[in-house]
Amino acid sequence: MTVASGGTGASGQLAADSPVAPSPGAGLNSGEFDELTMIVPQRPGVDGRIGSDKPARADVPVQGATDGRSVVRPGRPDAVNGIPRGVFPAYRRATANLAVVRPNCGLTWPLLAGIGKAESNHASGGRVDVAGTTRGKLLGPVLNGKGGTGRIKDTDKGRYDSDLVWDRAVGPMQIIPGVWDEFGADGNGDGFRNPNNVYDAVTTVAVYLCSEGDDLKRPRDLVASLLRYQHSKDFVATVLRWMRVYSKSAVLIPNAKGNLSAPKAAGNAERKVDPRAVPDVPDDPKPGTATKPTKPTTTAKPSIPDPIQTPTTRPTKPTHPPTDTPTPTPSDTPTPSDPPTPTPSDTPTPTPSDTPSGSPCAAETNPTPCTQGSGSHG
């Protein structure tokens, strides 16, 4: 991984020395993060949006960056908690890269996935090629100062955004050219830094989040780093809620087919729903309430009588001599005693004892059957 030189500031040190740290699980709108949100920066964020000090539409408890499952399995193609197969490895790889370069940052892949969801719906549903590059340029709104965007005149001569008048945020993580020039990274080791490649773009965001010395496992540092990305409680809340979803229940879904649509003035990231519409995920049970799941054992009681009641006919163990019922029958049948007279009484007696022992297979249906067999490009 190659990382462009990025400046390190003092906010991480201030966060570490902050005399009053927010309590774990404090809500973003609770007032405990007002020190970070009340001063709105003049310059736009990484994605070119201007800042705001308004409260989040949906509050969220802040507990630090959370990690995800070690194995993420396939899900339904339309799963709301799905991450496209062509994009997911980029989140994992960037986290692994930063664990080496910035081991104390506390970065997790669900956090990066939350940003990718909020910014571009994971590259418009995974419209990437086998190398992880978007099929067409993915551009944000024209940054002309309208619609909540900053006013940023062209800085890259149209190299990244194909606009010679204004800048635009570029790629799956929506990074403006000025930030890309400072922090742009080669996340897949191919020798190029391409903002439209998911590996490069996600690794660049990872470097940016960890550039101030923050420990993202701490609530205050996590909020501070996301506010540098976009100074908006609404944005922070959206990212944190998606992080929580992906930490608990992420699944892999197929990449969307086709190319990206032609960029319009408002951008060309394709979203079926507003990224702020985050599905609810149940909380993990607290240690004190872990005894509650023992209630389902009551449902096991009905299943116990079923196998016991079926075999109660007791043909399995012929403890009572089976000769009670069958013996009269053979004595009547062989009455034609012309050839041998005494032999019929001796031979038929074992036969009835064999007949009942064959039926336990039907009686043992429930207990046990009778002697019959159990996602990356580098």
C-alpha positions in Angstrom: 0.0 0.0 0.0 1.3 3.4 -1.0 0.1 6.4 0.9 0.4 10.0 -0.2 1.8 12.4 2.4 -1.0 13.8 4.6 -0.7 16.3 7.3 -1.2 15.4 11.0 -3.0 17.8 13.2 -3.6 18.3 16.8 -7.2 17.2 17.2 -6.2 13.6 18.0 -4.0 14.9 20.9 -6.8 17.2 22.1 -9.2 14.2 22.1 -6.8 12.1 24.1 -6.3 14.9 26.7 -10.0 16.0 26.8 -11.0 16.3 30.5 -14.6 15.3 29.9 -15.0 12.3 27.7 -18.5 11.4 26.6 -19.9 8.4 28.4 -20.0 5.1 26.3 -23.4 4.9 24.6 -24.2 8.6 24.9 -26.5 9.7 22.1 -25.1 11.9 19.4 -27.7 14.5 20.1 -27.3 14.2 23.9 -25.1 17.3 24.2 -22.0 15.3 25.2 -20.5 15.9 21.7 -21.5 19.6 21.4 -17.8 20.6 21.9 -17.1 19.0 18.6 -20.2 20.0 16.6 -20.8 23.6 17.7 -17.9 25.1 15.8 -18.6 24.6 12.1 -15.5 24.8 9.9 -15.4 27.2 7.0 -14.0 24.8 4.5 -16.1 21.9 3.0 -15.5 18.3 4.0 -13.9 15.5 2.1 -17.0 15.1 -0.1 -17.3 18.9 -0.7 -20.4 19.4 1.6 -20.6 22.4 3.8 -20.9 21.9 7.5 -23.9 22.2 9.8 -24.5 22.2 13.6 -28.1 20.9 13.3 -29.0 17.8 15.4 -29.2 14.5 13.6 -32.7 13.5 12.4 -32.3 10.1 14.1 -30.2 10.0 17.2 -27.7 7.1 17.7 -25.7 5.9 20.7 -22.0 6.3 20.2 -19.8 3.4 21.5 -16.7 3.6 19.3 -16.0 1.7 16.0 -17.3 -1.8 16.0 -15.9 -4.7 14.1 -17.8 -7.2 12.0 -18.0 -11.0 11.7 -15.0 -12.8 10.5 -17.1 -14.6 7.9 -19.7 -12.7 5.8 -22.0 -15.1 4.0 -24.1 -14.6 0.8 -27.6 -13.2 1.2 -30.6 -12.3 -1.0 -29.8 -10.0 -3.9 -32.1 -7.4 -2.6 -31.0 -7.6 1.1 -30.9 -4.1 2.7 -27.9 -5.2 4.8 -26.1 -6.4 1.7 -22.6 -5.3 0.4 -21.7 -6.0 -3.2 -19.2 -8.7 -3.7 -16.9 -6.5 -5.8 -16.7 -3.8 -3.1 -16.6 -5.7 0.2 -13.0 -6.9 -0.2 -11.9 -3.3 -0.4 -13.2 -2.5 3.1 -11.5 -5.5 4.5 -8.2 -4.8 2.8 -8.1 -1.2 3.8 -8.6 -2.1 7.4 -5.8 -4.7 7.2 -3.5 -2.2 5.6 -4.2 0.5 8.3 -3.7 -2.1 11.1 -0.1 -2.2 10.0 0.5 1.5 9.2 -1.7 2.9 12.1 -2.1 0.1 14.6 -3.6 2.3 17.3 -6.2 3.9 15.1 -8.9 1.3 15.9 -10.3 1.3 12.3 -12.9 -1.3 11.4 -14.3 -2.4 8.1 -18.0 -1.8 9.0 -17.1 1.8 9.6 -15.7 2.1 6.1 -18.7 0.3 4.7 -21.0 2.7 6.5 -19.3 5.6 4.7 -19.4 3.8 1.4 -23.1 3.3 1.9 -23.8 6.9 2.8 -21.7 8.4 0.0 -22.4 6.2 -3.1 -24.4 3.1 -2.1 -21.3 1.1 -2.5 -20.4 2.4 -5.9 -24.0 2.4 -7.1 -24.6 -1.2 -6.0 -21.3 -2.5 -7.1 -20.9 -1.3 -10.6 -17.2 -2.2 -10.7 -15.0 -4.4 -12.9 -12.9 -7.3 -11.7 -10.1 -4.8 -10.7 -12.6 -2.8 -8.5 -12.8 0.2 -10.8 -16.1 1.8 -11.4 -17.6 1.2 -14.9 -17.6 4.9 -15.8 -16.8 7.9 -13.6 -18.7 8.2 -10.4 -19.2 12.0 -9.7 -20.9 14.0 -7.0 -22.7 17.3 -7.4 -21.1 20.2 -9.0 -19.4 22.2 -6.2 -20.7 25.6 -7.1 -22.0 26.5 -3.6 -25.6 25.4 -4.3 -27.7 22.7 -2.6 -25.5 22.4 0.5 -22.3 22.1 -1.3 -19.1 24.2 -1.0 -18.0 26.6 -3.6 -14.8 25.1 -5.0 -13.4 26.2 -8.3 -11.5 23.7 -10.5 -8.2 22.5 -8.9 -7.4 19.5 -11.0 -7.9 20.9 -14.5 -10.6 18.2 -15.0 -8.2 15.3 -14.5 -10.5 13.5 -12.1 -13.9 15.0 -12.5 -13.8 16.1 -16.2 -14.9 19.6 -15.1 -12.8 22.6 -16.0 -14.9 25.1 -14.1 -15.8 23.5 -10.7 -14.5 20.7 -8.7 -16.7 17.6 -7.9 -16.3 14.7 -5.5 -15.1 11.6 -7.2 -15.4 7.9 -6.9 -17.1 5.4 -4.5 -16.1 7.4 -1.4 -16.8 10.8 -3.0 -13.4 12.5 -2.4 -12.8 16.0 -3.8 -9.6 16.5 -5.9 -7.8 18.6 -3.3 -8.1 15.9 -0.6 -7.2 13.2 -3.1 -3.9 15.0 -4.0 -2.9 15.1 -0.4 -4.1 11.7 0.9 -4.6 9.6 -2.3 -3.4 6.0 -1.7 -2.7 3.0 -3.9 -4.8 0.4 -2.1 -4.3 -2.5 -4.4 -0.6 -2.2 -5.2 -0.9 -1.7 -8.9 1.2 1.4 -8.9 -1.6 3.8 -9.6 -3.8 6.0 -7.4 -7.3 6.1 -8.9 -10.2 7.7 -7.0 -12.6 5.6 -9.1 -11.0 2.3 -7.9 -12.7 1.0 -4.7 -9.4 -0.3 -3.2 -7.6 3.0 -3.7 -10.6 5.1 -2.6 -11.4 3.2 0.5 -7.8 3.0 1.6 -7.5 6.8 1.1 -10.5 7.3 3.4 -8.9 5.0 5.9 -5.7 7.0 5.9 -7.7 10.2 6.3 -9.7 9.0 9.2 -6.5 7.9 11.0 -4.4 10.9 10.1 -5.0 12.9 13.3 -3.9 10.3 15.8 -7.4 9.4 16.9 -8.4 6.1 18.5 -11.7 5.3 16.8 -12.6 2.8 19.5 -13.3 5.8 21.7 -16.6 7.6 21.1 -15.2 11.1 21.0 -12.4 10.3 18.6 -14.8 8.4 16.3 -17.2 11.4 16.1 -14.3 13.8 15.6 -12.9 11.9 12.7 -16.3 11.6 11.0 -17.0 15.3 11.4 -13.7 16.0 9.6 -15.1 13.9 6.7 -18.4 15.8 6.7 -19.3 18.2 9.5 -22.9 17.1 9.9 -24.5 15.2 12.8 -26.9 13.7 10.3 -24.0 12.3 8.3 -22.3 10.9 11.4 -25.5 9.3 12.6 -26.1 7.7 9.2 -22.6 6.2 9.1 -22.8 4.9 12.6 -26.1 3.3 12.1 -25.0 1.5 9.0 -21.8 0.5 10.8 -24.0 -1.1 13.4 -26.0 -3.0 10.8 -22.9 -4.3 9.0 -21.3 -5.3 12.3 -24.2 -7.5 13.2 -25.7 -8.8 10.0 -23.8 -7.9 6.8 -24.3 -10.3 3.8 -22.8 -10.4 0.4 -24.9 -9.6 -2.7 -24.2 -9.7 -6.4 -22.7 -6.7 -8.2 -25.2 -4.5 -10.1 -25.0 -5.0 -13.9 -24.3 -2.4 -16.5 -22.3 0.9 -16.5 -22.8 4.0 -14.5 -25.2 6.6 -16.0 -23.8 9.8 -17.4 -23.1 12.3 -14.7 -25.6 15.1 -14.1 -25.2 18.3 -12.3 -26.5 16.6 -9.1 -24.1 13.6 -9.6 -24.7 10.0 -10.8 -24.6 7.8 -7.7 -27.6 5.5 -8.0 -29.6 4.8 -4.9 -32.9 3.0 -4.6 -33.6 4.5 -1.2 -32.3 7.3 1.0 -29.2 6.1 2.9 -30.7 7.7 6.0 -33.4 5.0 5.9 -31.4 2.5 8.0 -33.0 -0.8 9.1 -33.3 -1.5 12.8 -31.0 -4.1 14.3 -31.9 -5.7 17.7 -29.4 -5.0 20.5 -27.2 -7.7 21.8 -28.5 -9.1 25.1 -26.8 -7.5 28.2 -24.9 -9.8 30.5 -27.5 -9.5 33.2 -30.3 -10.5 30.9 -28.6 -13.5 29.4 -30.9 -15.8 31.4 -33.9 -14.9 29.4 -33.2 -17.1 26.4 -33.7 -20.1 28.7 -37.5 -19.7 28.2 -37.5 -21.5 24.8 -36.7 -24.7 26.7 -40.5 -24.8 27.5 -41.1 -25.3 23.8 -39.0 -28.5 24.0 -41.5 -30.1 26.3 -44.1 -30.9 23.6 -41.4 -32.5 21.5 -40.5 -35.0 24.2 -43.9 -36.8 24.5 -44.2 -37.3 20.8 -41.5 -39.9 20.5 -42.5 -41.5 23.8 -46.2 -41.9 23.1 -45.6 -43.4 19.7 -43.5 -46.4 20.8 -45.5 -47.1 24.0 -47.1 -50.1 22.3 -44.0 -51.9 23.6 -43.4 -54.3 20.7 -39.7 -53.4 21.0 -38.9 -55.6 24.0 -41.0 -58.7 24.1 -40.6 -59.1 27.9 -44.0 -60.8 28.1 -43.8 -64.2 26.3 -45.1 -63.7 22.8 -46.5 -67.2 22.9 -49.7 -65.8 24.6 -51.3 -64.5 21.5 -49.7 -66.4 18.6 -49.7 -70.0 20.1 -53.4 -70.8 19.7 -53.3 -70.0 16.0 -50.6 -72.5 14.9 -52.3 -75.3 16.9 -55.6 -74.8 14.9 -54.0 -74.5 11.4 -52.0 -77.8 11.2 -55.0 -80.0 12.1 -54.6 -82.2 9.0 -52.4 -84.5 11.0 -52.1 -87.2 8.3 -48.4 -87.3 7.7 -46.6 -86.3 11.0 -48.9 -85.7 14.0 -46.6 -84.2 16.7 -44.3 -82.0 14.6 -46.7 -79.0 14.0 -46.8 -78.0 17.7 -42.9 -77.7 17.8 -42.2 -75.8 14.6 -44.8 -73.0 14.7 -43.9 -71.8 18.2 -40.8 -69.8 17.2 -42.5 -68.3 14.1 -44.7 -65.9 16.1 -41.8 -64.7 18.2 -40.1 -63.4 15.0 -43.1 -61.6 13.6 -43.6 -59.0 16.3 -39.9 -58.2 16.4 -40.0 -56.9 12.8 -42.5 -54.1 13.6 -40.2 -51.9 15.9 -38.9 -50.0 12.9 -42.3 -48.4 12.5 -42.5 -47.8 16.2 -39.0 -46.3 16.4 -39.6 -43.6 13.8 -38.8 -40.8 16.2 -36.0 -42.1 18.5 -33.5 -43.5 15.9 -33.9 -45.2 12.5 -33.4 -48.9 12.4 -29.8 -49.6 11.4 -29.9 -47.0 8.6 -27.8 -44.3 8.2 -25.3 -36.1 8.1 -15.2 -14.0 -0.5 -10.6 -9.8 -3.6 -8.6 -8.4 -6.0 -5.1 -7.6 -5.0 
